Every structure is written in C-alpha cells, then in structure tokens.
Amino acid sequence: MDNFNNNIELRVLLLALLKKQDTETYNDILAVMENSKVFTKKTGKKHLKELKELNFLDDNFNLTFIGLQKANEVEKEFTL
C-alpha cells in the first residue's frame, strides 16, 4: 500500500480508470497515458497488475469497491 501512496503514476491511473467512459477499455486508457507521456504501455500494464494485486481491480480490470473508494480519495487529493 505504501507503494501506491508514493507512486503518482499508480494514483493517476486509478483516477483515469474511475473517470473512463463506458465505451473505453483499459487499453484505451493506457494509450492516453502513453500519448500524454505519463508512462509507456508496458509500464501501464505493470501498474494495472499492481492495482489488481492491491484488490483495486477485479479480473476484468473493473474497479472493485475498495478501488472505487481509493479512487475517490485520490480524486479529492487532486481537487483544489
């Protein structure tokens, strides 16, 4: 969990997954992150795996209740 709290990339990805449209896939989100120079797609896939290991994502890469709760916390931190 400390890695999550100290890793801005993980937090931004979790927030992006919270904000994704119904028509977007996790690959779409990773492509946006790569195009924005946040991280590479390969790194993004590692981050997805980390979020899954933290039980923030289910097997289909949808937010779990815990992930939704944490994503909302992250959103509040980024709100001015």
Secondary structure, 3 states (H helix, E strand, C coil): CHHHHHCHHHHHHHHHHHHCCCCCCHHHHHHHHHHCCCCCHHHHHHHHHHHHHCCCECCCCCECHHHHHHHHHHHHHHCC
